[in-house]
C-alpha cells in the first residue's frame, strides 16, 4: 500500500489537477470510443507529463478504462455492432492474462515498463499501416484461439496500463479477417475484461490513485458517446488513415519522453 505521506501527496496533487484530469478524461473517452482503444495509449504518456509516476499513471489509466469500456460495450450492444457469444472468449482469456500482468507491474522497474509500452506502440503501428481495412479473407471463428489471443494480450494489458485493443485491433484485421471498424469495437469490448481484472489487481497491490482515477473515469463517459457516434459516420479508408496518424503521435510523444530524460 501507499505510505500515509505518499497518499496525502498524491491526493493533493490530484486535487490541484482536477480540471486537467477532467479534460483529459473527456478527450480520452472520445478517442477511446472512436479508435476502439482503452485509453492507456493516450492517458499514460499525458499523465507522465502531468507529473505522475509510471506506476501511478497506469493505475489511473486502468480505472478510467473500466468506466469507459463498460459504457462503450453497452452502446455497441444496443447498436448490434457484434455478437457477444463468440467474442466473449477474448475477454475470458484477457482476465487471466491481466492478472499476471498486474503482478509484473509490481516486480518490474519503471524504465522497463516504459520501453515495453513504446515497443508495443511501434509493433501496432507497423501492422496497422500495412493492413487492409476491408477483409481479404473469411473471418476466423475459433473460440479456443480467441481465448489464447486474449490471454497473451491480457498480460501486456496488465503490465502496461493499456486495455489491449492497441494489439487486438491489428491482430484481428491482419490475421483473423475482421473488418477494421468491427475489430475496433471488439477491441474495446476486450478492454472491459482486462481493465476490470487489472484494476482489481492493482487496487489490491495499492497502486491506484482513486481520487484522480474517479475524476478521469466519470468525465470520460461524456467523450465515449461522441467517439462512437463519429465512428459509425466516417468512411473506413479515412478511418484507417486517421488511426495510423494517431498511433504515430502516441509513439513520438512516448519516445520523446523516454529519450529526453
C-alpha positions as CSV (number, residue, x, y, z in Angstrom):
1,X,0.0,0.0,0.0
2,X,1.0,3.7,-0.4
3,X,2.6,5.1,2.8
4,X,0.4,7.7,4.5
5,X,2.6,10.6,3.4
6,X,2.6,9.3,-0.1
7,X,-1.2,9.0,-0.1
8,X,-1.6,12.6,1.1
9,X,0.8,13.8,-1.6
10,X,-1.0,12.1,-4.5
11,X,-4.4,13.3,-3.2
12,X,-3.1,16.9,-3.0
13,X,-1.7,16.6,-6.5
14,X,-4.9,15.2,-8.0
15,X,-6.9,18.0,-6.2
16,X,-4.7,20.6,-7.9
17,X,-5.2,18.9,-11.3
18,X,-9.0,18.4,-11.2
19,X,-9.7,20.4,-14.3
20,X,-6.7,18.9,-16.2
21,X,-7.8,15.4,-15.3
22,X,-11.5,16.0,-16.2
23,X,-10.5,17.4,-19.6
24,X,-8.1,14.5,-20.2
25,X,-10.9,12.1,-19.3
26,X,-13.3,13.7,-21.8
27,X,-10.6,13.6,-24.5
28,X,-9.5,10.1,-23.8
29,X,-13.2,8.9,-23.7
30,X,-13.8,10.4,-27.2
31,X,-10.6,8.8,-28.6
32,X,-11.5,5.5,-26.9
33,X,-14.9,5.4,-28.4
34,X,-13.7,6.4,-31.9
35,X,-10.5,4.3,-32.1
36,X,-11.7,1.4,-30.0
37,X,-8.9,1.7,-27.5
38,X,-8.9,1.5,-23.7
39,X,-7.3,4.9,-23.5
40,X,-4.0,4.0,-21.9
41,X,-2.1,4.8,-25.1
42,X,-3.1,8.4,-24.6
43,X,-3.6,8.8,-20.9
44,X,-0.4,7.2,-19.7
45,X,2.0,9.5,-21.6
46,X,0.0,12.6,-20.7
47,X,-0.2,11.6,-17.0
48,X,3.6,11.3,-17.1
49,X,3.8,14.8,-18.4
50,X,1.5,16.0,-15.6
51,X,4.0,14.7,-13.1
52,X,2.6,11.3,-12.1
53,X,4.9,8.3,-12.0
54,X,4.6,5.5,-14.5
55,X,3.0,3.0,-12.0
56,X,0.6,5.7,-10.7
57,X,-0.3,6.7,-14.3
58,X,-1.0,3.0,-15.1
59,X,-3.4,2.7,-12.1
60,X,-5.3,5.9,-13.0
61,X,-5.5,4.8,-16.7
62,X,-6.9,1.4,-15.9
63,X,-9.6,2.9,-13.6
64,X,-10.7,5.2,-16.4
65,X,-10.8,2.2,-18.8
66,X,-13.2,0.3,-16.5
67,X,-15.8,3.0,-16.8
68,X,-15.3,3.8,-20.4
69,X,-15.3,0.2,-21.7
70,X,-18.5,-0.6,-19.8
71,X,-20.2,2.3,-21.3
72,X,-18.9,1.5,-24.8
73,X,-19.9,-2.1,-24.5
74,X,-23.5,-1.1,-23.7
75,X,-23.6,1.3,-26.6
76,X,-22.2,-1.2,-29.1
77,X,-24.6,-3.9,-27.8
78,X,-27.6,-1.6,-28.5
79,X,-26.2,-0.9,-32.0
80,X,-25.6,-4.6,-32.6
81,X,-22.0,-4.0,-33.8
82,X,-21.0,-7.5,-32.9
83,X,-22.4,-10.8,-31.5
84,X,-21.2,-11.4,-27.9
85,X,-21.5,-15.2,-28.0
86,X,-18.1,-15.8,-29.7
87,X,-16.0,-12.7,-28.9
88,X,-16.5,-13.1,-25.1
89,X,-13.8,-15.7,-25.2
90,X,-11.3,-13.0,-26.0
91,X,-12.3,-11.4,-22.7
92,X,-12.2,-14.7,-20.7
93,X,-8.5,-15.1,-21.8
94,X,-7.8,-11.5,-21.1
95,X,-8.9,-11.8,-17.4
96,X,-6.2,-14.3,-16.5
97,X,-3.6,-12.5,-18.6
98,X,-4.3,-9.2,-17.0
99,X,-3.9,-10.6,-13.5
100,X,-0.4,-11.9,-14.4
101,X,0.5,-8.6,-16.0
102,X,-0.7,-6.7,-12.9
103,X,1.7,-8.6,-10.7
104,X,4.5,-7.9,-13.1
105,X,4.0,-4.2,-12.6
106,X,5.0,-4.7,-9.0
107,X,8.1,-6.7,-10.0
108,X,9.5,-4.8,-13.0
109,X,11.4,-1.5,-12.9
110,X,9.6,1.6,-14.3
111,X,12.1,2.0,-17.1
112,X,11.4,-1.5,-18.4
113,X,7.6,-0.8,-18.4
114,X,8.1,2.4,-20.4
115,X,10.2,0.8,-23.1
116,X,7.8,-2.1,-23.3
117,X,5.0,0.4,-23.8
118,X,6.9,2.1,-26.6
119,X,7.7,-1.3,-28.3
120,X,4.0,-2.2,-28.3
121,X,3.0,1.1,-30.0
122,X,5.7,0.5,-32.6
123,X,4.5,-3.0,-33.4
124,X,0.9,-1.9,-33.7
125,X,1.8,1.0,-35.9
126,X,3.7,-1.3,-38.3
127,X,0.9,-3.9,-38.5
128,X,-1.8,-1.4,-38.9
129,X,-0.1,0.7,-41.6
130,X,0.2,-2.3,-44.0
131,X,-3.2,-3.9,-43.2
132,X,-6.3,-3.8,-45.5
133,X,-9.3,-2.1,-43.8
134,X,-11.6,-4.3,-45.9
135,X,-11.2,-8.1,-45.2
136,X,-9.5,-10.1,-47.9
137,X,-10.2,-13.4,-46.1
138,X,-13.1,-15.1,-44.3
139,X,-13.5,-14.1,-40.6
140,X,-11.9,-16.7,-38.4
141,X,-14.3,-18.1,-35.7
142,X,-12.4,-20.2,-33.2
143,X,-13.2,-19.9,-29.5
144,X,-10.1,-21.6,-28.1
145,X,-7.9,-19.4,-30.3
146,X,-9.9,-16.3,-29.2
147,X,-9.1,-17.3,-25.6
148,X,-5.4,-17.8,-26.3
149,X,-5.1,-14.5,-28.1
150,X,-7.0,-12.8,-25.3
151,X,-4.7,-14.3,-22.6
152,X,-1.5,-13.2,-24.3
153,X,-2.7,-9.7,-24.9
154,X,-4.1,-9.5,-21.4
155,X,-0.6,-9.9,-19.9
156,X,0.6,-6.8,-21.7
157,X,-2.6,-5.0,-20.7
158,X,-2.0,-5.6,-17.0
159,X,1.7,-4.7,-17.3
160,X,1.4,-1.5,-19.3
161,X,-1.9,0.1,-18.3
162,X,-3.3,-0.3,-21.8
163,X,-6.6,-2.1,-22.4
164,X,-5.1,-4.4,-25.0
165,X,-7.0,-3.1,-28.1
166,X,-3.8,-1.5,-29.3
167,X,-2.7,-5.0,-30.0
168,X,-6.1,-6.6,-30.5
169,X,-7.3,-4.4,-33.4
170,X,-4.3,-5.0,-35.8
171,X,-4.3,-8.8,-35.0
172,X,-8.0,-9.1,-35.8
173,X,-7.6,-7.2,-39.0
174,X,-4.3,-8.6,-40.2
175,X,-4.7,-12.3,-39.2
176,X,-8.3,-13.0,-38.3
177,X,-10.2,-11.4,-41.2
178,X,-12.2,-8.9,-39.1
179,X,-13.4,-5.6,-40.7
180,X,-11.5,-2.6,-39.3
181,X,-14.4,-0.9,-37.6
182,X,-15.7,-4.2,-36.1
183,X,-12.2,-5.0,-34.9
184,X,-12.0,-1.6,-33.1
185,X,-15.4,-2.3,-31.4
186,X,-14.3,-5.8,-30.4
187,X,-11.0,-4.4,-29.1
188,X,-12.9,-2.0,-26.8
189,X,-15.2,-4.9,-25.6
190,X,-12.0,-6.8,-24.7
191,X,-10.8,-3.8,-22.7
192,X,-13.8,-4.3,-20.4
193,X,-12.5,-7.6,-19.2
194,X,-8.8,-6.7,-18.9
195,X,-9.4,-3.4,-17.3
196,X,-11.7,-4.8,-14.6
197,X,-9.2,-7.6,-13.9
198,X,-6.2,-5.3,-14.0
199,X,-7.9,-2.7,-11.8
200,X,-8.8,-5.2,-9.1
201,X,-5.2,-6.5,-9.1
202,X,-3.6,-3.0,-8.9
203,X,-6.0,-1.9,-6.3
204,X,-5.2,-4.8,-4.1
205,X,-1.5,-4.0,-4.6
206,X,-2.1,-0.4,-3.6
207,X,-1.1,1.1,-6.9
208,X,-4.2,3.1,-7.7
209,X,-4.8,6.8,-7.1
210,X,-8.6,6.5,-6.6
211,X,-9.3,10.3,-6.4
212,X,-7.6,11.0,-9.7
213,X,-8.9,7.9,-11.3
214,X,-12.5,8.8,-10.4
215,X,-12.2,12.2,-12.0
216,X,-11.0,10.7,-15.2
217,X,-13.4,7.8,-15.2
218,X,-16.6,9.8,-14.9
219,X,-15.6,12.6,-17.2
220,X,-14.6,10.0,-19.9
221,X,-18.2,8.8,-20.2
222,X,-19.1,12.1,-22.0
223,X,-16.4,11.5,-24.6
224,X,-17.3,7.9,-25.2
225,X,-20.8,8.8,-26.6
226,X,-19.2,11.3,-29.1
227,X,-16.4,8.9,-30.2
228,X,-18.7,6.0,-31.0
229,X,-21.2,8.3,-32.8
230,X,-18.3,9.6,-35.0
231,X,-17.0,6.0,-35.6
232,X,-20.2,5.0,-37.4
233,X,-20.2,8.0,-39.6
234,X,-16.7,8.0,-41.1
235,X,-15.6,6.1,-44.2
236,X,-13.4,3.1,-43.4
237,X,-10.4,4.2,-45.6
238,X,-10.4,7.6,-43.9
239,X,-10.7,5.9,-40.5
240,X,-7.6,3.8,-41.2
241,X,-5.6,6.8,-42.2
242,X,-6.6,8.7,-39.0
243,X,-5.8,5.6,-36.9
244,X,-2.3,5.3,-38.3
245,X,-1.6,9.1,-37.7
246,X,-3.0,8.7,-34.1
247,X,-0.5,5.8,-33.4
248,X,2.4,7.8,-34.8
249,X,1.6,10.7,-32.5
250,X,1.5,8.4,-29.5
251,X,4.8,6.8,-30.5
252,X,6.5,10.2,-30.9
253,X,5.2,11.5,-27.6
254,X,6.3,8.4,-25.6
255,X,9.7,8.2,-27.4
256,X,10.5,11.8,-26.7
257,X,9.6,11.4,-23.0
258,X,12.0,8.5,-22.7
259,X,14.9,9.9,-24.7
260,X,14.7,13.4,-23.1
261,X,15.5,12.1,-19.7
